[in-house]
């Protein structure tokens, strides 16, 4: 069964009139890292009391919506977090906290990046202001509206009888393999992207594309669209500088793979369950 987005979260532009601050969650970023508190061995965001007593310079605070009966915020701070807190990049939360909190942390990170990257209009240079009704930035001079950016991308598992193709990116450590992935280019359909990326990265032809599900992937702002497909022909030729190695693996000779919280692993496990 594929995981779903967090239960109990409602994306809202403005807080409701009645909200419980005791249930508030603050996803605080310091530079490129997220600050958190360890709770029973798992990272979590700051609560209302912890955030209010931070001796840090809060540069921005953005409302995300309601989660489990309380407001959720993204914030950016400068200074030293002090005792009782830790900082790590967002990947440090992957697989170590609940999917619900990880997805919210990813949402928070993307909103913080969007906020600072859209301080000025990209068309005329005027300072942007928050849109009155939408989660967007508005230019009062030329009327440009800028929404948080989402980059669609594909991720695909190629099946060949009782084996699947896994590849190691040239930037990854030895032994780590995953499914193929790539960004959608302007003018492409999702299906065209799947065929192009597979041909570019490993030189293979495929058929029988089957959409399996999606995952928001905040590294930095992707929406991953997952597919299964069948091998149709060709020999593996790895794209130089992109793919270090690739091969078809069976159930009894699996390499090191991504954690179960990643869509690549969902694709892999779904295929293994059919064997």
Backbone as numpy.savetxt, mean C-alpha at the origin, in Angstrom:
# Nx Ny Nz CAx CAy CAz Cx Cy Cz
-9.37 -17.86 1.55 -10.22 -16.66 1.55 -9.34 -15.41 1.55
-9.68 -14.45 0.69 -8.89 -13.23 0.60 -9.27 -12.27 1.73
-8.27 -11.62 2.35 -8.58 -10.59 3.35 -9.30 -9.41 2.71
-9.99 -8.66 3.53 -10.71 -7.49 3.06 -10.19 -6.26 3.79
-10.63 -5.10 3.31 -10.26 -3.86 3.98 -10.82 -3.85 5.40
-10.27 -2.99 6.27 -10.60 -3.05 7.69 -12.09 -2.89 7.98
-12.61 -3.77 8.82 -13.97 -3.62 9.29 -14.05 -2.42 10.23
-15.19 -1.78 10.24 -15.40 -0.71 11.21 -14.78 0.62 10.83
-14.34 0.79 9.55 -13.78 2.08 9.14 -14.71 2.76 8.16
-14.94 4.05 8.38 -15.75 4.85 7.48 -14.96 6.09 7.10
-14.68 6.23 5.82 -13.92 7.37 5.33 -14.82 8.61 5.28
-14.47 9.63 6.04 -15.24 10.87 6.10 -14.32 12.05 5.92
-14.81 13.10 5.28 -14.01 14.31 5.10 -14.00 15.15 6.37
-15.14 15.21 7.06 -15.26 15.98 8.29 -15.73 15.08 9.42
-15.24 15.29 10.65 -15.69 14.48 11.79 -17.18 14.68 12.05
-17.89 13.65 12.48 -19.30 13.81 12.86 -19.41 14.70 14.09
-20.62 15.22 14.34 -20.81 16.11 15.48 -20.48 15.43 16.80
-20.78 14.14 16.90 -20.50 13.39 18.11 -19.44 12.34 17.83
-18.30 12.44 18.48 -17.23 11.46 18.31 -16.55 11.25 19.65
-16.02 10.07 19.87 -15.44 9.70 21.15 -13.92 9.84 21.11
-13.35 10.89 21.71 -11.90 11.09 21.67 -11.13 9.97 22.38
-11.76 9.30 23.32 -11.07 8.21 24.02 -10.76 7.04 23.08
-11.43 6.99 21.94 -11.18 5.93 20.96 -10.37 6.43 19.77
-9.83 7.62 19.89 -9.09 8.22 18.78 -7.78 7.46 18.52
-7.37 7.46 17.26 -6.11 6.86 16.85 -5.34 7.91 16.05
-4.04 8.05 16.36 -3.18 9.01 15.68 -2.01 8.28 15.04
-1.96 8.34 13.71 -0.84 7.77 12.97 0.14 8.91 12.71
1.18 8.95 13.52 2.11 10.09 13.53 3.37 9.71 12.76
3.75 10.55 11.80 4.93 10.31 10.99 6.02 11.32 11.36
7.22 10.80 11.45 8.41 11.61 11.75 9.39 11.37 10.61
9.55 12.36 9.75 10.34 12.14 8.56 9.65 11.08 7.70
10.37 10.04 7.32 9.80 8.97 6.49 9.33 7.79 7.33
9.33 7.93 8.65 8.97 6.81 9.51 7.69 7.10 10.28
7.03 6.02 10.71 5.82 6.14 11.50 6.14 5.84 12.96
5.56 6.62 13.85 5.79 6.45 15.28 4.68 5.57 15.85
5.04 4.73 16.78 4.04 3.86 17.37 4.38 3.47 18.79
3.50 2.66 19.36 3.67 2.12 20.71 3.55 0.60 20.60
4.43 -0.12 21.29 4.34 -1.58 21.29 3.33 -2.00 22.35
2.37 -2.81 21.92 1.32 -3.27 22.81 1.22 -4.79 22.66
1.67 -5.52 23.68 1.68 -6.99 23.64 2.44 -7.51 22.43
3.55 -6.82 22.12 4.41 -7.26 21.03 4.00 -6.80 19.65
2.89 -6.04 19.56 2.41 -5.56 18.26 2.39 -4.03 18.24
2.78 -3.41 17.12 2.74 -1.95 17.05 1.32 -1.44 16.91
1.07 -0.28 17.50 -0.24 0.36 17.36 -0.04 1.87 17.28
-1.04 2.61 16.76 -0.95 4.07 16.73 -1.12 4.67 18.11
-0.87 5.95 18.23 -1.02 6.65 19.51 -2.49 6.87 19.81
-2.83 6.83 21.11 -4.18 7.20 21.50 -4.24 8.69 21.80
-5.40 9.17 22.22 -5.60 10.61 22.40 -4.68 11.19 23.47
-4.55 10.50 24.60 -3.70 11.01 25.67 -2.24 11.04 25.27
-1.77 10.00 24.62 -0.37 9.95 24.19 -0.07 11.04 23.18
-1.00 11.32 22.28 -0.76 12.35 21.28 -0.75 13.74 21.91
-1.68 14.01 22.81 -1.79 15.34 23.41 -0.56 15.70 24.24
0.11 14.70 24.80 1.25 14.98 25.64 2.59 14.84 24.92
2.54 14.70 23.61 3.79 14.64 22.84 4.51 15.99 22.92
5.78 15.94 23.23 6.58 17.18 23.25 7.28 17.32 21.90
6.45 17.41 20.86 6.95 17.52 19.50 6.21 18.63 18.78
6.78 19.10 17.67 6.17 20.15 16.88 5.28 19.49 15.82
3.96 19.61 15.98 3.01 18.99 15.06 2.82 19.93 13.87
3.27 19.49 12.70 3.22 20.33 11.51 1.87 20.25 10.79
1.21 19.10 10.89 -0.13 18.99 10.29 -0.87 17.84 10.95
-2.19 17.93 10.93 -3.06 16.88 11.47 -4.24 16.75 10.52
-4.42 15.57 9.93 -5.44 15.34 8.93 -6.44 14.30 9.42
-7.71 14.61 9.32 -8.75 13.67 9.71 -8.95 12.64 8.59
-8.96 11.36 8.95 -9.12 10.29 7.97 -10.53 9.73 7.92
-11.18 9.63 9.07 -12.51 9.02 9.15 -12.72 8.40 10.51
-13.71 7.54 10.62 -14.06 6.89 11.88 -13.65 5.43 11.85
-13.00 4.98 12.91 -12.59 3.58 13.01 -12.98 3.04 14.37
-13.80 2.01 14.38 -14.23 1.35 15.61 -14.79 2.35 16.62
-15.60 3.28 16.13 -16.29 4.21 17.00 -15.53 5.45 17.39
-14.31 5.62 16.89 -13.52 6.81 17.22 -12.86 7.40 16.00
-12.41 8.65 16.09 -11.77 9.30 14.94 -10.36 8.77 14.70
-9.95 8.76 13.44 -8.60 8.37 13.06 -7.95 9.55 12.35
-6.70 9.84 12.74 -5.98 10.99 12.20 -4.61 10.58 11.68
-4.14 11.33 10.70 -2.75 11.27 10.27 -2.10 12.57 10.71
-0.88 12.49 11.19 -0.18 13.69 11.64 1.29 13.60 11.24
1.91 14.76 11.11 3.35 14.84 10.84 3.97 15.69 11.93
5.04 15.16 12.54 5.67 15.83 13.68 7.18 15.93 13.49
7.75 16.92 14.13 9.20 17.08 14.15 9.68 17.10 15.58
10.85 16.52 15.81 11.40 16.45 17.15 11.65 15.02 17.57
11.98 14.84 18.85 12.26 13.52 19.39 11.01 12.92 20.02
10.64 11.68 19.66 9.42 11.08 20.22 9.47 10.88 21.73
10.66 10.67 22.29 10.77 10.45 23.73 10.57 8.98 24.10
10.62 8.70 25.39 10.52 7.33 25.87 9.11 6.76 25.66
9.06 5.46 25.45 7.79 4.78 25.30 7.30 4.68 23.87
7.97 5.37 22.93 7.59 5.34 21.54 8.75 4.78 20.70
8.41 4.30 19.53 9.43 3.85 18.60 9.07 4.35 17.21
10.03 4.39 16.31 9.76 4.76 14.93 10.34 3.70 14.01
9.65 3.46 12.91 10.10 2.52 11.89 9.42 2.89 10.59
9.93 2.38 9.47 9.18 2.61 8.24 7.93 1.74 8.26
7.01 2.02 7.36 5.71 1.36 7.40 5.82 -0.14 7.21
6.84 -0.60 6.50 7.03 -2.04 6.30 7.27 -2.74 7.64
7.73 -2.00 8.64 7.94 -2.58 9.95 6.65 -2.98 10.64
5.51 -2.49 10.13 4.19 -2.87 10.67 3.58 -4.03 9.90
4.11 -4.31 8.72 3.54 -5.33 7.85 3.66 -6.71 8.48
2.53 -7.34 8.71 2.51 -8.67 9.30 2.68 -8.68 10.81
2.85 -7.52 11.44 3.07 -7.46 12.88 1.91 -6.82 13.63
0.99 -6.23 12.90 -0.21 -5.66 13.51 -1.42 -6.17 12.73
-2.60 -5.82 13.16 -3.80 -6.30 12.48 -3.88 -5.70 11.07
-4.48 -6.42 10.11 -4.67 -5.84 8.78 -5.40 -4.51 8.84
-6.35 -4.38 9.75 -7.11 -3.15 9.88 -6.19 -1.96 10.15
-5.30 -2.10 11.14 -4.41 -1.00 11.49 -3.35 -0.77 10.41
-2.89 -1.84 9.78 -1.89 -1.65 8.73 -2.48 -0.87 7.56
-3.71 -1.20 7.14 -4.33 -0.48 6.04 -4.55 0.99 6.40
-4.96 1.24 7.64 -5.16 2.62 8.05 -3.84 3.38 8.11
-2.79 2.73 8.56 -1.47 3.37 8.58 -1.03 3.70 7.16
-1.31 2.79 6.22 -0.97 3.07 4.83 -1.77 4.23 4.27
-3.05 4.28 4.61 -3.89 5.41 4.19 -3.34 6.71 4.76
-2.95 6.67 6.03 -2.42 7.87 6.68 -1.14 8.34 6.00
-0.25 7.41 5.69 1.01 7.78 5.04 0.77 8.44 3.69
-0.17 7.91 2.93 -0.45 8.47 1.61 -1.07 9.85 1.71
-1.92 10.07 2.70 -2.53 11.40 2.87 -1.50 12.44 3.33
-0.59 12.03 4.18 0.46 12.97 4.60 1.32 13.37 3.41
1.74 12.40 2.60 2.56 12.70 1.43 1.81 13.62 0.47
0.53 13.31 0.22 -0.27 14.14 -0.67 -0.40 15.57 -0.14
-0.61 15.72 1.16 -0.76 17.05 1.77 0.46 17.91 1.51
1.65 17.39 1.74 2.86 18.20 1.58 3.26 18.38 0.12
2.87 17.44 -0.75 3.25 17.54 -2.16 2.30 18.44 -2.95
1.20 18.89 -2.34 0.25 19.73 -3.03 -0.02 21.02 -2.25
1.04 21.63 -1.75 0.91 22.92 -1.07 0.66 24.05 -2.07
1.13 23.86 -3.30 0.97 24.90 -4.32 0.40 24.28 -5.59
-0.33 25.09 -6.33 -0.97 24.64 -7.56 0.08 24.25 -8.60
-0.07 23.07 -9.18 0.86 22.63 -10.21 0.66 23.31 -11.54
-0.42 24.09 -11.69 -0.70 24.77 -12.95 -0.30 26.24 -12.92
-0.60 26.93 -11.79 -0.29 28.36 -11.76 0.58 28.79 -10.59
0.84 27.88 -9.63 1.76 28.18 -8.54 1.14 28.83 -7.32
-0.18 29.06 -7.33 -0.87 29.66 -6.20 -0.96 28.66 -5.04
-0.92 29.19 -3.80 -1.07 28.31 -2.64 -2.43 27.62 -2.67
-2.42 26.31 -2.40 -3.66 25.53 -2.41 -4.34 25.59 -1.05
-5.65 25.41 -1.04 -6.42 25.35 0.20 -7.24 24.06 0.19
-7.70 23.64 1.37 -8.53 22.44 1.45 -9.87 22.68 0.77
-10.30 21.68 0.02 -11.60 21.74 -0.63 -12.70 21.69 0.43
-13.78 22.43 0.21 -14.83 22.53 1.22 -15.62 21.24 1.39
-15.78 20.46 0.33 -16.65 19.29 0.40 -15.93 17.96 0.20
-14.82 17.96 -0.55 -14.11 16.73 -0.88 -12.76 16.66 -0.20
-12.20 15.44 -0.16 -10.83 15.29 0.30 -9.92 15.66 -0.88
-9.65 16.94 -0.99 -8.91 17.46 -2.14 -8.32 18.82 -1.79
-7.40 19.29 -2.64 -6.84 20.63 -2.55 -7.39 21.46 -3.70
-7.68 22.72 -3.41 -8.32 23.59 -4.41 -7.49 24.85 -4.61
-7.33 25.23 -5.88 -6.65 26.47 -6.20 -7.68 27.56 -6.43
-7.65 28.57 -5.61 -8.61 29.66 -5.74 -8.34 30.56 -6.92
-7.17 30.44 -7.54 -6.81 31.31 -8.66 -7.27 30.73 -10.00
-6.87 29.48 -10.29 -7.21 28.91 -11.60 -8.25 27.80 -11.51
-8.64 27.40 -10.29 -9.70 26.42 -10.11 -9.27 24.97 -10.14
-7.97 24.70 -10.24 -7.50 23.32 -10.28 -7.83 22.60 -8.97
-8.35 21.37 -9.06 -8.62 20.53 -7.89 -7.70 19.32 -7.96
-6.96 19.07 -6.89 -6.02 17.96 -6.83 -6.46 16.99 -5.75
-6.72 15.75 -6.16 -7.12 14.68 -5.24 -5.90 13.83 -4.88
-5.97 13.09 -3.78 -4.87 12.18 -3.45 -4.61 11.23 -4.62
-3.33 11.04 -4.94 -2.97 10.24 -6.10 -3.01 8.75 -5.78
-3.56 7.97 -6.71 -3.53 6.51 -6.64 -2.95 6.00 -7.95
-1.96 5.12 -7.87 -1.31 4.59 -9.06 -1.73 3.13 -9.26
-2.55 2.84 -10.28 -2.96 1.46 -10.51 -1.80 0.61 -11.01
-1.71 -0.60 -10.52 -0.67 -1.53 -10.95 -1.22 -2.94 -10.94
-0.55 -3.82 -11.68 -0.99 -5.22 -11.75 0.02 -6.09 -11.02
-0.47 -7.22 -10.52 0.39 -8.23 -9.93 -0.19 -9.58 -10.35
0.67 -10.48 -10.85 0.13 -11.63 -11.56 0.93 -12.90 -11.28
0.20 -14.00 -11.10 0.79 -15.31 -10.92 0.56 -16.12 -12.19
1.65 -16.62 -12.79 1.58 -17.43 -14.00 1.60 -18.90 -13.61
0.58 -19.64 -14.07 0.47 -21.07 -13.76 0.89 -21.90 -14.97
1.61 -22.98 -14.70 1.99 -23.93 -15.74 1.83 -25.34 -15.17
0.72 -25.96 -15.47 0.37 -27.26 -14.88 0.34 -27.14 -13.36
1.19 -27.90 -12.64 1.19 -27.84 -11.17 2.31 -26.97 -10.62
2.81 -26.04 -11.45 3.87 -25.13 -11.02 3.45 -23.68 -11.27
4.15 -22.77 -10.61 3.87 -21.34 -10.77 5.19 -20.60 -10.95
5.14 -19.50 -11.71 6.34 -18.71 -11.93 6.51 -17.69 -10.81
7.68 -17.71 -10.20 8.06 -16.70 -9.21 9.39 -16.10 -9.62
9.58 -14.85 -9.30 10.78 -14.14 -9.73 11.39 -13.37 -8.56
12.69 -13.10 -8.69 13.39 -12.29 -7.69 13.81 -10.98 -8.33
13.30 -9.89 -7.77 13.68 -8.57 -8.24 15.17 -8.33 -8.01
15.79 -7.59 -8.90 17.23 -7.35 -8.80 17.62 -6.60 -7.54
16.66 -5.91 -6.91 16.94 -5.14 -5.70 16.69 -5.94 -4.43
16.16 -7.15 -4.55 15.82 -7.94 -3.37 16.98 -8.80 -2.91
16.97 -9.22 -1.63 18.02 -10.11 -1.14 17.92 -11.48 -1.78
19.02 -12.21 -1.78 19.02 -13.56 -2.34 17.99 -14.43 -1.63
17.30 -15.24 -2.43 16.36 -16.19 -1.85 14.93 -15.73 -1.78
14.66 -14.43 -1.93 13.30 -13.90 -1.84 12.66 -13.84 -3.23
11.54 -14.55 -3.40 10.84 -14.58 -4.68 9.39 -14.14 -4.49
8.81 -13.63 -5.58 7.41 -13.21 -5.52 6.82 -13.27 -6.93
5.58 -12.81 -7.04 4.90 -12.75 -8.33 5.37 -11.52 -9.10
5.07 -11.47 -10.39 5.44 -10.32 -11.21 4.47 -9.17 -10.99
4.98 -7.95 -11.12 4.14 -6.78 -10.91 4.65 -5.61 -11.75
3.77 -4.65 -12.00 4.18 -3.47 -12.74 3.06 -2.44 -12.80
3.42 -1.21 -13.11 2.46 -0.11 -13.14 1.76 -0.01 -14.49
0.52 0.43 -14.44 -0.25 0.68 -15.65 0.25 1.98 -16.30
0.48 1.93 -17.61 0.95 3.11 -18.33 -0.24 3.85 -18.94
-0.10 5.17 -19.19 -1.19 5.93 -19.80 -1.64 5.30 -21.11
-2.95 5.19 -21.29 -3.50 4.65 -22.52 -3.68 3.14 -22.52
-3.20 2.44 -21.48 -3.31 0.99 -21.43 -4.57 0.55 -20.70
-5.07 -0.60 -21.10 -6.06 -1.30 -20.28 -5.30 -2.15 -19.27
-6.00 -2.61 -18.24 -5.37 -3.47 -17.26 -4.84 -4.75 -17.92
-5.64 -5.31 -18.83 -5.23 -6.56 -19.50 -3.98 -6.34 -20.35
-3.89 -5.21 -21.02 -2.70 -4.92 -21.81 -1.47 -4.81 -20.91
-1.66 -4.23 -19.74 -0.54 -4.10 -18.81 -0.02 -5.47 -18.38
-0.93 -6.39 -18.08 -0.52 -7.74 -17.67 0.35 -8.38 -18.74
-0.12 -8.38 -19.98 0.64 -9.00 -21.07 1.98 -8.30 -21.30
1.98 -6.96 -21.28 3.22 -6.22 -21.52 4.25 -6.47 -20.43
3.82 -6.39 -19.16 4.77 -6.56 -18.07 5.39 -7.96 -18.07
4.57 -8.98 -18.30 5.10 -10.35 -18.33 6.10 -10.51 -19.47
5.76 -9.97 -20.63 6.66 -10.08 -21.78 7.97 -9.34 -21.51
7.89 -8.15 -20.93 9.08 -7.36 -20.65 9.96 -8.02 -19.59
9.35 -8.52 -18.53 10.13 -8.98 -17.37 10.67 -10.38 -17.52
9.90 -11.28 -18.16 10.38 -12.67 -18.27 10.23 -13.26 -19.67
9.73 -12.49 -20.64 9.70 -12.95 -22.01 8.66 -13.99 -22.35
7.63 -14.18 -21.53 6.65 -15.23 -21.74 5.34 -14.68 -22.29
4.60 -15.57 -22.96 3.24 -15.28 -23.39 2.27 -16.00 -22.46
1.13 -15.37 -22.20 0.16 -15.96 -21.28 -1.25 -15.86 -21.86
-2.15 -16.61 -21.28 -3.54 -16.59 -21.70 -4.44 -16.81 -20.49
-5.75 -16.69 -20.69 -6.74 -16.99 -19.66 -6.52 -16.14 -18.40
-6.52 -14.83 -18.57 -6.38 -13.93 -17.43 -7.61 -14.03 -16.53
-7.39 -14.14 -15.23 -8.48 -14.23 -14.26 -8.22 -13.24 -13.13
-9.10 -12.24 -13.03 -8.97 -11.27 -11.94 -9.33 -11.93 -10.62
-8.46 -11.77 -9.59 -8.67 -12.45 -8.32 -8.97 -11.50 -7.15
-8.55 -10.25 -7.23 -8.80 -9.34 -6.12 -7.81 -8.18 -6.14
-7.90 -7.31 -5.15 -7.05 -6.13 -5.12 -6.57 -5.82 -3.70
-5.56 -4.98 -3.63 -5.04 -4.53 -2.33 -4.45 -3.14 -2.48
-4.81 -2.26 -1.56 -4.13 -0.98 -1.47 -2.73 -1.22 -0.93
-1.73 -0.69 -1.62 -0.33 -0.96 -1.27 0.39 0.38 -1.18
0.61 0.88 0.03 1.11 2.25 0.21 2.62 2.41 0.07
3.20 1.81 -0.98 4.65 1.91 -1.20 4.95 2.36 -2.62
4.66 3.63 -3.00 4.13 4.64 -2.10 2.61 4.81 -2.15
1.96 4.53 -3.30 0.53 4.84 -3.39 -0.16 3.96 -4.43
0.13 2.68 -4.42 -0.38 1.77 -5.45 -1.74 1.17 -5.07
-2.51 0.85 -6.11 -3.66 -0.04 -5.97 -3.32 -1.26 -6.79
-3.03 -2.38 -6.11 -2.59 -3.60 -6.77 -3.80 -4.42 -7.22
-3.87 -4.73 -8.51 -4.94 -5.54 -9.07 -4.37 -6.91 -9.39
-4.86 -7.95 -8.70 -4.25 -9.27 -8.76 -4.90 -10.19 -9.78
-4.04 -10.96 -10.49 -4.52 -11.88 -11.52 -3.83 -13.24 -11.41
-4.54 -14.26 -11.85 -3.96 -15.54 -12.22 -4.01 -15.61 -13.75
-3.05 -16.30 -14.36 -3.11 -16.55 -15.80 -2.35 -17.84 -16.10
-2.50 -18.34 -17.31 -1.87 -19.59 -17.72 -0.73 -19.33 -18.69
0.32 -20.09 -18.54 1.46 -20.05 -19.46 0.99 -20.46 -20.85
1.41 -19.68 -21.88 1.01 -19.99 -23.25 2.19 -20.24 -24.17
3.41 -19.90 -23.75 4.57 -20.15 -24.61 5.74 -19.25 -24.28
6.90 -19.64 -24.83 8.11 -18.84 -24.66 9.06 -19.40 -23.62
10.29 -18.93 -23.66 11.32 -19.30 -22.70 11.60 -18.12 -21.78
11.94 -18.40 -20.53 12.20 -17.34 -19.57 13.45 -16.56 -19.96
13.27 -15.26 -20.17 14.38 -14.34 -20.42 14.20 -13.18 -19.46
15.04 -13.08 -18.44 14.87 -12.07 -17.39 15.29 -10.68 -17.90
14.47 -9.69 -17.58 14.76 -8.31 -17.95 15.98 -7.81 -17.20
17.00 -7.38 -17.93 18.25 -6.94 -17.32 18.03 -5.73 -16.42
18.59 -5.80 -15.22 18.48 -4.70 -14.28 17.18 -4.69 -13.49
16.21 -5.54 -13.87 14.92 -5.57 -13.19 14.67 -6.91 -12.49
14.87 -8.01 -13.22 14.63 -9.35 -12.68 15.96 -10.10 -12.61
16.34 -10.49 -11.40 17.61 -11.20 -11.21 17.49 -12.66 -11.63
16.37 -13.30 -11.32 16.15 -14.69 -11.70 14.66 -15.00 -11.60
14.24 -15.99 -12.37 12.84 -16.42 -12.36 12.78 -17.89 -12.74
11.79 -18.58 -12.19 11.67 -20.00 -12.47 10.26 -20.47 -12.10
9.89 -21.64 -12.60 8.64 -22.27 -12.20 8.89 -23.16 -11.00
8.09 -22.96 -9.96 8.26 -23.70 -8.71 7.03 -24.55 -8.43
7.27 -25.75 -7.90 6.19 -26.62 -7.48 5.96 -26.55 -5.99
4.97 -27.28 -5.52 4.58 -27.22 -4.11 5.68 -27.73 -3.19
6.55 -28.60 -3.69 7.58 -29.20 -2.85 8.93 -28.51 -2.95
9.05 -27.45 -3.74 10.36 -26.76 -3.85 10.21 -25.25 -3.78
9.37 -24.79 -2.86 9.07 -23.37 -2.76 10.24 -22.57 -2.19
10.50 -21.39 -2.74 11.53 -20.50 -2.18 10.95 -19.66 -1.05
11.72 -18.74 -0.52 11.22 -17.78 0.47 10.25 -16.85 -0.23
9.08 -16.63 0.38 8.02 -15.86 -0.27 7.55 -14.70 0.61
6.74 -13.79 0.05 6.25 -12.64 0.82 5.38 -13.07 1.99
5.16 -12.17 2.97 4.30 -12.50 4.12 2.85 -12.64 3.70
2.05 -13.25 4.55 0.66 -13.55 4.24 -0.23 -12.31 4.16
0.29 -11.17 4.57 -0.48 -9.93 4.48 -0.38 -9.26 3.12
0.46 -9.79 2.22 0.66 -9.19 0.90 -0.17 -9.88 -0.16
-0.67 -9.14 -1.13 -1.50 -9.69 -2.17 -0.76 -10.75 -2.98
0.56 -10.59 -3.14 1.33 -11.60 -3.86 1.19 -12.97 -3.20
1.21 -12.98 -1.87 1.08 -14.24 -1.15 -0.34 -14.79 -1.26
-1.35 -13.90 -1.31 -2.71 -14.38 -1.49 -2.84 -15.11 -2.81
-2.23 -14.57 -3.87 -2.26 -15.21 -5.18 -1.57 -16.57 -5.14
-0.43 -16.61 -4.46 0.34 -17.85 -4.35 -0.44 -18.91 -3.58
-0.94 -18.53 -2.42 -1.65 -19.50 -1.57 -2.92 -20.01 -2.23
-3.61 -19.15 -2.97 -4.83 -19.58 -3.64 -4.52 -20.66 -4.68
-3.39 -20.52 -5.39 -3.00 -21.54 -6.36 -2.57 -22.83 -5.64
-1.80 -22.70 -4.56 -1.34 -23.89 -3.84 -2.51 -24.68 -3.27
-3.57 -23.99 -2.90 -4.74 -24.67 -2.35 -5.45 -25.54 -3.38
-5.17 -25.34 -4.66 -5.82 -26.15 -5.69 -5.05 -27.44 -6.00
-3.83 -27.55 -5.49 -2.98 -28.70 -5.82 -3.29 -29.90 -4.92
